[in-house]
Amino acid sequence: MWEPNGVLSIEPYSSKSVGQQSHKHIVQEFLAMLYKSLLFCLAAVLLTPAHSDAKEYQFIPARCEEQPGVAQQIGGPLSICSFPPDYSKPDSEDIQAVIKHIKSLQLN
């Protein structure tokens, strides 16, 4: 503490009482923070499902055919799949474009 004459005076204190108060204060702060964190996590867990709608997906069966002779060209099998309602298949020009693109990737 500074005295009026500009000299710093040191006053003795009881380290035991200050240490206990400090420790008690730290424990109280920790417990308060832990309590707030638990409440926040609980609120997040409980409120998240309430705001999201469950999505349902319908299984759509596909018809897949392996393309014969393509495995030697691209280094593996190529399956072309078609989907409902009309199960339309790509023409040979589209299939050749896919094969050309796969070859251009130069996968090793």
C-alpha positions as CSV (number, residue, x, y, z in Angstrom):
1,M,0.0,0.0,0.0
2,W,1.3,3.5,-0.9
3,E,1.5,5.9,2.0
4,P,1.2,9.7,1.7
5,N,5.0,10.2,1.8
6,G,5.4,8.0,-1.3
7,V,6.8,5.0,0.5
8,L,5.5,1.6,-0.2
9,S,4.6,-0.3,3.0
10,I,4.1,-4.0,3.1
11,E,1.4,-5.2,5.5
12,P,1.4,-8.7,6.9
13,Y,-1.5,-10.9,6.0
14,S,-2.6,-14.4,7.0
15,S,-1.8,-16.6,4.0
16,K,-4.0,-19.3,5.3
17,S,-7.2,-17.3,5.2
18,V,-6.5,-15.7,1.8
19,G,-5.5,-19.1,0.4
20,Q,-8.7,-20.8,1.7
21,Q,-10.9,-18.0,0.3
22,S,-9.1,-18.1,-3.0
23,H,-9.4,-21.9,-3.2
24,K,-13.1,-21.8,-2.2
25,H,-13.7,-19.1,-4.8
26,I,-12.0,-21.2,-7.5
27,V,-14.0,-24.3,-6.6
28,Q,-17.3,-22.3,-6.7
29,E,-16.4,-20.8,-10.1
30,F,-15.6,-24.3,-11.4
31,L,-18.8,-25.8,-10.1
32,A,-20.8,-22.9,-11.5
33,M,-19.1,-23.3,-14.9
34,L,-19.7,-27.0,-14.9
35,Y,-23.3,-26.6,-14.0
36,K,-23.8,-24.1,-16.8
37,S,-22.0,-26.3,-19.3
38,L,-24.2,-29.3,-18.3
39,L,-27.4,-27.3,-18.7
40,F,-26.2,-26.0,-22.1
41,C,-25.4,-29.5,-23.3
42,L,-28.7,-30.9,-22.0
43,A,-30.6,-28.1,-23.7
44,A,-28.7,-28.7,-27.0
45,V,-29.4,-32.4,-26.9
46,L,-33.1,-31.9,-26.1
47,L,-33.8,-29.1,-28.5
48,T,-31.9,-30.3,-31.6
49,P,-34.3,-33.2,-32.4
50,A,-37.3,-30.9,-31.8
51,H,-36.4,-28.6,-34.6
52,S,-35.4,-31.2,-37.3
53,D,-37.9,-33.2,-39.2
54,A,-37.2,-36.9,-39.7
55,K,-36.7,-37.6,-43.4
56,E,-38.1,-40.7,-45.0
57,Y,-36.5,-42.1,-48.1
58,Q,-38.2,-44.4,-50.5
59,F,-36.1,-47.3,-51.9
60,I,-36.0,-47.1,-55.7
61,P,-35.0,-50.3,-57.3
62,A,-32.5,-49.9,-60.2
63,R,-31.7,-52.2,-63.0
64,C,-28.0,-52.4,-63.5
65,E,-26.1,-54.1,-66.4
66,E,-22.4,-54.7,-66.7
67,Q,-21.0,-53.5,-69.9
68,P,-19.1,-56.4,-71.6
69,G,-15.6,-55.7,-73.0
70,V,-15.2,-52.4,-71.1
71,A,-13.2,-53.8,-68.3
72,Q,-10.1,-54.2,-70.5
73,Q,-10.4,-50.6,-71.7
74,I,-10.7,-48.9,-68.4
75,G,-9.1,-51.4,-66.0
76,G,-12.3,-52.5,-64.2
77,P,-15.9,-53.3,-64.7
78,L,-18.5,-50.7,-65.7
79,S,-22.1,-51.0,-64.7
80,I,-24.8,-48.9,-66.2
81,C,-27.9,-48.5,-64.0
82,S,-31.4,-47.3,-65.0
83,F,-34.1,-46.1,-62.7
84,P,-37.9,-46.0,-62.8
85,P,-40.4,-44.9,-64.0
86,D,-39.2,-45.8,-67.5
87,Y,-35.8,-47.5,-66.8
88,S,-34.4,-45.7,-69.9
89,K,-30.9,-46.7,-70.8
90,P,-28.2,-44.4,-72.2
91,D,-27.3,-44.8,-75.8
92,S,-23.9,-46.1,-77.0
93,E,-22.6,-42.6,-77.6
94,D,-23.1,-41.6,-74.0
95,I,-21.4,-44.9,-72.8
96,Q,-18.4,-44.2,-75.1
97,A,-18.2,-40.7,-73.7
98,V,-18.0,-42.1,-70.2
99,I,-15.4,-44.6,-71.2
100,K,-13.3,-41.9,-72.8
101,H,-13.6,-39.7,-69.7
102,I,-12.5,-42.6,-67.4
103,K,-9.5,-43.2,-69.6
104,S,-8.6,-39.5,-69.5
105,L,-8.4,-39.6,-65.7
106,Q,-5.3,-41.7,-65.8
107,L,-6.0,-43.5,-62.6
108,N,-3.1,-45.6,-61.4
